Amino acid sequence: MPFFRTPALLRHAFPSCYWQIPKPLHEQPTLYLTFDDGPVPEATPDVLDVLDRYGVKASFFCVGDNVRKHPALFREVLRAGHTVGNHTFHHVKGWQTSLTHYLKEVSMCRHVMEDTAGTALPRLFRPPYGRITPKQLCALRKDYAIVMWDILTHDYDPRLQADALIPQLKPLLRHGSILVFHDSIKAYPRMIRLLPAIIEAALARGFSFATLEEGLAPTLHALTPTASYKSSS
Ligand SMILES: [Zn+2]
């Protein structure tokens, strides 16, 4: 059985990362939906449609090379009021990448995102596969809020069925949870069925949704070096 909730041992190994939003802005129970690996035309527009239908704002950890290939789609994500974060340029594995190369990957991703957006963006980073070495983490956390997750949906696993995942995931929702979905071709068949089911279950239980930019606003403002950065909220 896969882990849906991140084990406490792993959280304790990386205490400087965000696994949940510790002090949610609102009194009301709030969830943070995140989508990794886009933007791609085969998945991201449908995610935007679902989020729009429910009036939900979310956060997208983008792969720089996908932003380069699909700049208009990236701008569409921003225009819809969602937050974007950095997921490296080529979706590299931290454990197999030197510190210098890893930092270059993050920097390339930031540049293509900010050039495409035409503005500075919030300093959010999620390591691909959740794999990052202590040295990489130490170097990046000076400039970025490193965001992991509370609940992994396993939407990328073709051995699992969306119908079986939904009842496993619903009881795990809690105030401040960060959920990971993927706007990727591989995850699409499960993700596109899970997403509305999870949103509806959450709304029925009184949860609201916010972006990581809202949930981590004080941290992000402290990290942002330029005066040009403005919170979209
Ligand atoms: Zn990824």
Boltz pocket constraint, residues with backbone or C-beta under 6 A from the ligand:
constraints:
  - pocket:
      binder: B
      contacts: [[A, 36], [A, 37], [A, 87], [A, 91], [A, 127], [A, 128], [A, 129]]
      max_distance: 6.0
